[in-house]
Amino acid sequence: MRFGLIGFGAWGKQHAQAIAGLPGLELSAIACNSEDSARAAAAAYPDARVTQNWREVLADSGIDTIDVAIPNHLHAEVAIAALRAGKDVLLEKPMATTIADCDALLAAERESGRLVSVGHELRQSAQWARIKALIDDGAIGDPLFLNINLFRNFYRSGAAGWRYDRSRVGSWLLEEAVHYFDLALWYFARYGYPVSIRAVGNQRAGRDAGMYDNVSVLLRYASGAYVTFTQCVAGFEHHLVLEIAGAEGAIRTLWSGTMDRDHSAEFDLRVQARGFPFERGVRECERLTIVKSGEVYELTEQIRLTAEAFTARRALVPAIEARKRVLICLEAERSLLENREIDLAEHCGNS
């Protein structure tokens, strides 16, 4: 399968390395944003066509799949153009920064007959996907409570400072929290869509609205199950904790490194499963083995599985699901700005 890559920034380079290193895949073309990145791409991948005009990549009839790894506000425009050019699309998260753009992208997917898979790569993780399997296998009974806590360094600015520009990043909820809302909705899929959302947060002086350093979100389900999520991007290093309590057991996992792409991070997954012997007040757990975990490994696995899924004419993470994650981020931001709980009932079943 021949890939065309749009974007060769810090994360785009990781996409390029993953594509080039996977058997059966070919990195045929790379679209770069600057002369410097174009020179770097040409030096690293001499067999790939390198250009600063992403439309030239779409015009290549020999390319099967377009991999989009560019600033958030450009996702929908480039993905729609790729679909109309007859290509399948692997699209970095978030799917788009507005619901209107999400819907335009979904319409283009239907009209073109091509496929979009959105880059929620944590689903391909030996760590985070293992939790989904445990829940679905009934290891902890019905999940009742999920807590996710992200404490990390300030964001890298990105090319021309796009991650600190609200018009381009959308918000920091869309930039990173969207991953963890994806996990929450995925883990609690048996309950349908949440019925309400409440967010609180604060920011340093001078921040634009929506650029919150610290945010806490509560998602409620009609079943009584609920999710809490906290994101602090004014901390240090990169530390993530996830805890789930079920009717008959519990799960706790963590990932901790100096940065989000740390190859030597610490990670741990423990479960107190249904039927595991314990005395009340002294509940023991089992520590599960994880060989590797981290977004670089997960990206490689995502690209491999996306190629397999496209060959079978299906999307690994369908765009209709990714739209729901964008909606959660936007409604969390609305809750922040309006300082109130938002009713999500109108979105249940049709978003």
Secondary structure, 3 states (H helix, E strand, C coil): CEEEEECCCHHHHHHHHHHHHCCCCEEEEEECCCHHHHHHHHHHCCCCEEECCHHHHHCCCCCCEEEECCCHHHHHHHHHHHHHCCCEEEEECCCCCCHHHHHHHHHHHHHHCCCEEEECHHHHCCCHHHHHHHHHCCCCCCEEEEEEEEEECCCCCCHHHHHHCHHHHCCHHHHHHHHHHHHHHHHCHHHCCCCEEEEEEECCCCCCCCCCCEEEEEEECCCCCEEEEEEECCCCCEEEEEEEEECCEEEEEEEEECCCCCCCCEEEEEEECCCCCCECCECCCEEECCCCCCHHHHHHHHHHHHHHHHHCCCCCCEHHHHHHHHHHHHHHHHHHHHCCCEECHHHCCCC
